[in-house]
Amino acid sequence: MTFEETYLNDNILDALYDMHFEEMTPIQERCIPEILDGRDLIGVAQTGTGKTAAYLLPILSMLDDGGFPKDAVNCIVMSPTRELAQQIDQAMQGFGYYLDGISSVAVYGGNDGNRFDQEMKGLKMGADVVIATPGRLLSHIRMGHLDLSRLSFFVLDEADRMLDMGFSDDILQIAKMLPPDHQTIMFSATMPTKIQELARTLLNHPTEVKIAVSKPAEKIQQSAYICYEPQKLGIVRSLFKAGELQRVIIFSGKKDKVKDITRELKHMHINCAPMHSDLSQAERDEVMYRFKSGQVDVLVATDIVARGIDIDDILMVINYDVPHDAEDYVHRIGRTARAQRDGIAITFVSQADIRYFADIERFLERTIDKNPLPEGLGEGPEYTPMTPRKSTRGRGGRRRNGKGKGSPHRGNKNHRQKSSKPKAN
């Protein structure tokens, strides 16, 4: 299905045409009509499926069509991290390129006082769309910088990550300030019980859209080492000695282990840096800048960067420990083999993690190659998958209410009059 076949208005379609967006992804095809119809919605989809456009496009189209107060904040998009907020803001600039009357401001922590003042001015002027992290938004609310009493759209992006990061109380506190007739849209990569409970609290008879987790790209060469915990550093030493590797992410599920791994790698004279939640925002920004610019060869990280960070030239992902959810495995290794590149994903499977790795193989419907341990490390444990564990993963009427009244008839995009404006980036 193409964007031309929806009720998105012409200004949005012109921007999409300039950006060479034609065919909708499955999450966009199923969510855009429902949001245009004014329904609350919960979408379950992994990163990279196009969910940002799935909610931004219909909201921007409806705001541009009019009927919303000009002196009020009309839409709040909540983001768990500053990095994701910045990406949403960049998408907003592209999609809203021809929307002269729609303003936006990004609000997130970890920056200086000048930035805070700029945010305050944008909020007081009544920005149509506010993209914010929960803590920073609450700070502005408590200081009286914005009024949410006339809000029309409340979006929670990557809601599972927000709950994992402890933002549940902040979200509920913000939600209590919203008018009863607002539209709530929630996206999450997974659907655990706590997300279902939050959805029941915030959403009103929502449409539920679940897009199955995509299998990893075929270009990713997946393999594993079955090993004991003390053997893992020896495998890392062997990998780096053999390949002189750069552009590598090593994932671990716990921040304390990330610190330990980083310390050991530095003893091996491997050019690395840690990324975990104990770092300040300024420190995280510095680490990401150094890694993206090539000043750091290896990023050792918790799952804080498994989703929502676009780095296109990662050559290898190493799972130092096995994620306990197959979807998290897909997110992690999906950092490599992007932008038509090849990639390598290696997982260290300790004896305690064999059952989780077997779950991942069953989810992928394939057997992942098992590498022999490097010479001198001895024998590893035997790989004996257990009986499948019962899954705890959650499961996943069109109506118009007058919002988003774009023309249902669209001309052929080849006959669009070319704009004198440069194409949106």
N, C-alpha and C positions, 0 to 999 in steps of 0.2 A: 504494500500500500504506500502511496506517495503522500507527501505533505500537502500537495495540491488538492487531494481528495478530502481534506478535513475542513473544519469551519475556522481554521486559523485565518486571521485577517491579512490583507494584502501587504501591509508593512512588514509583518513577520515573514511572509512568504518571499518577499523581495530580499530580505537579509539572508534567508536560507538559500535562495538561488545564488546570491553572491558567494556564499560559503560552500557552494557545491553540495548542499544537503538535498537529496532527492527522496530516496527510499527510507521509510521509517524502520527502526529496529522493532522487534516484537514488543518490548516494554513500552515504547512510544505509541505503537499502533493500538495497544489496549488501554493505555492510561489517558492519552490526550482527549479522546471523545468524552470519557467519563468526567474528567476535570472540567472540560468546557460545559458539560451538563450540570455542573454545580454539586456533584456528589463528593462526599468524603471518600478518601481512597487510601488503602494501604498496599504498597507495592513491595514485593520481595524479589530482589534482583541483585546480582553481584556487580561490582565495579566494572566499568567498561561496556555496559549494555546500553548506555545512552539515557540513563534515568534523569540526569540533570536537565536535558532538553525535554524529557517527558513531563516535567512539572513547570519549568520556566516558560516554555513556549505557550501553553494555553493560558497561563496567568498573565503573561505580558500581552497576549492578544486581547484578553478581556479588559485589562486596564486601558489599553489603547482604544478600545471601542467606546470607552467612556462610561459614565454613570457612577463613578467613584469620587469621593471627596478629594479635592486638589490640595487641601491643607492638612492632610492626615497621612499617617503611615498605613498603607493598604495591604502590604504583604511582609511577613517576617519569614525568612528562611534560616532555620537553625542548623548549624554545622558543628561537629565535634571538635574540629581542629582549625587552627589558623590557615594551614595549608589548603584544606578543602574549601574554606571560605574564600580564599584568594582565587581558587580555580572556578568556583561558582560565579564570583564577581567577573572574571574574565569572560566566561560564557555569557553572562548578562550583557556585557558590552557588545559582544558580537551579535547576539540575537536581537538586541534592542537598538541596533544601529540606526534604523529609520524611525524610531519612536521618539520624536522630538519632545513630547510632553511627559515622558516617563523618566523619573530620576531614581537613582539608587545610591546606597552607601554601604560599604563593608565595615563591619564593626568587630574587632577582635583584639585580644590582649597581646602583651609582649612587645609593645612599641612605646615611643616616647610621648611626652606631653603634647607636642605639636600635633601628633596624629590624633590624640584624644580630643583636642580642641576641634579639629576638622570633623571628626565623627559627631561631636556635639552640635556643631553648626548644621550639618546635613540632617540630623534628626529633628532639630528644632524647626527647620524649614519645611518639614513634612515630606521626606523622601518617600516615593511610592513603594520602593522595595528596599528592605533592610536585610542584609546577609550578615549573620552574627553568630559568634560563639556564645553559649549560655551565660557564662560568668560575666563577660564584658557587657552583654545586653542588660543583665540585671543591675550592673553598676550604673549604667546610664538611666535605667528606670528609677532607681533609688534617688538619683540626683535630679529627677524631674525633667530629663531631657526629651522624653517622648511619652506620648499618650496612646495606649493600645485600644482605647474604648471603641474606635471605629474601624478596627482592622477587619479585612475581608478574607485574607488567606494566611494560614499558618502552616508552614512546611517544616517537617523534621526529616533531614537528610542523614542517612547512616545512623538511624535511631539506635541500633544495637551497640554501636561504638559509643554513643553518648551515654547509654546506660552503663556500659563497661567502665567508662571513665568517671562514673559517679555523678552524672548530671541529672539524675532522675528527679531529685527534689527541686532543682532549678527549673526544669521543664514544667513541672506541675505548678510551681509558683507563678511562672509566666502565663501558663494556660488559664489560671484563675482570673487574670486581668482582661481576658478577651471577651468580646461581646458574644451572646449566645448564638447568633446567626452566622458566624464565620465558617469558612470551609477549611477543613483540616486534611492535609495530605502527608502521609508518612511513608518513608522508604527505609528498608532495612535489607541487609545482605542475608540475614538469617531470621528465623521466626521462633526463637525460644519462648518459654513460658512468660518471661518478664516482658517481652515485647507484646505478646498477646494481651497481657494485663494492661499495659500502657495504652494499647489501641482501644480496649474496651472503655478506658477512662476518658480518652480524648476524642474519639471518633464517634460519629452519629450514623448508624446503619451504613457502614462503609462498604464500598466495592473492594473486593480483594483480588489483586492481580499477582500471580506468582509465576515467574519465569524460571524454568529449571536452570540450575547451575551448569554453565557450559563446561565441557571437558577442556583440559589444557590444550593449547595449540599443538598441532602435530610437529611443529618445528622445535619444540622443547625436547631435548634428549634427557629422559628421566632415568635415574638409576639410584641404587641405595647401597649402603654398607651396613651389614648386620654386625654389630660390634658391642663391646662392653663400654661403659661410660669413660673409663680412663684411656681407652684407645682412640677417642675422637680427636684429640689434639694431634696425635701422631698421624691420623689420616689427613688433617688439615695441612700439617707440615709437608706431607708427601705430595698433596695436590699443588701446593704453591711452589714447591721445588721443581715439580715436573713442568708446570705451565707458566711460571712467572706471571700469575694472573692479575688482571686489573678489572675494574668495573664489576665487583662482586658484592652481593649482599648475603650476610650470614644471619639467619633468623633464629631466635630463641624465644621461648614463651615467657621467660621471667627476666625482669630487669637486673636482678642480682647476678644471674648467669651471664647476661650480656656484659656486665662489668668485668666478671671473671675472664670471659673469653677474650675481651679486648686487652686485658692486662697480659694474658698469655701470648696473644698474637704480637704484641709489642716486644715481648721478650724474644720472639722469633724474628724481630726486625721487619715485621709486616706493617706496611703503611695503612693504618686503620683508625677508625673513630667510632664511638658508641652513639646510639640513638635510643633514648628511653625516656620515660615520663618524669624521671627525677631532674632532667635538664630543664633549665629555664627556656622560655620561648626564644630569647635572643641566642642562647647556646644552640638550640636545635636549628635555628635559621643558619647559624654559622657552619654547623656540621653539614647541613644539606648543601649550602653553597660550595663548600670545599669539595664535597663528593661530586656534585654535578659538574664542577669546573675541572675535575681531574686531579686536584691537589691531594685527595685521599683515594686510595685504591680499593679499600674494603670497608663497607659499612656494616657494623654489627648492631642489629636492631631487634627490638620487640615488634609485635604486630602493629605497632603504631604507624609503620610505613607500609604495611602489607596492602593497604587499600588507599586509594585516593591520591597517591603521589605518582606523577607521570615522569618517569625517567626512561628514555627510550633505548639507551645503549647498554643496558645491563647484560653482561656476558654469561654470568653464572649466579644461581641462587643455591645456597647451602642451607638446608634445614638441620641445624645442630641438634634439635630434638624434633620429634614427630608431633605435628598439631593433632589435637584430639578430635578435630572435626574435619571431615573431608573437604568441606567448602573452604576452610581456612588454608588447607594445603593448596587448593586451586588458586586462591588469592595470592598466596606467597609466591608460588612458582610463576604466576602470571606477570611478575615484574620483569621477567626475561622474555626473549623472543618477541619483542614488540617492534612495530614499524618495519615489518618485513624482514627482520633479522632472525638468525638462529639463536638458540640459547641452550644452556645446560642447567639441569636441576638435580642436585644430589641430596639425599636424605640419610642422616645417621640414625639407625634404628637400634636402640638399646633393647635389652631383654624385656624391660618393663613396657616398652612401646610397641612390641611386636603386634599386639592385638589391634592397636590403633592403625598401624600401617596396613594390616590386613583389611581393616574397614575401608581404607583409602583405595586399595586395589579393587575391592568389590565395587566401590562407588565408580571407579574409573572403568570397570569391566575389562581389566587387563592386568597382566603380571608385570611388575616393574623389574627391570634387570637388577640382579644382585652382584655387586663387584667383589672380587677377592680382596682381602685386606692387604695393605702394603707389606712388603717383606720386612720382617723383624718385629712385627706387632703381635705375632702369635695367632691363635685361633679365636674366632668370635663365637657367640652363642649360636645354637641351631635355630633356624627360622621355622617355627612350628605354629602357624596360625591357628587360633582357637575357633570354636564355633561362633558364628556371627552373633554379636550382641544386639539386643533389641534397640532399634533406632529411637532417639528422643527428639528427632527433628520435627518441627511443626509442619502443618499442612496449609497448604494454601487453597441489566435492565436499563437500559439507557433511558434517560429522561431529561428534557430540557427545562430550565427554569428562567429563561430569558437572559442569562448571562452569556457573554461571548457571542454576540450576534454578528459573526462574520458572514460574508456572502457565501452560500453553498456552491455557487458556480464560479469556477476559476478558469481563466484563460490559459492557453498553452504557454508554458514558461518560455518557449522559444520565441514567442511573440511579445514578451515583456519589453517595454521600452527601457533601454539601457540607462542606468543612472549615471549622472556626472560625478557621483561620489566614488571614492576608491573603495575597493572591496574590503569588507570587514575581515580582520585578521582572525 
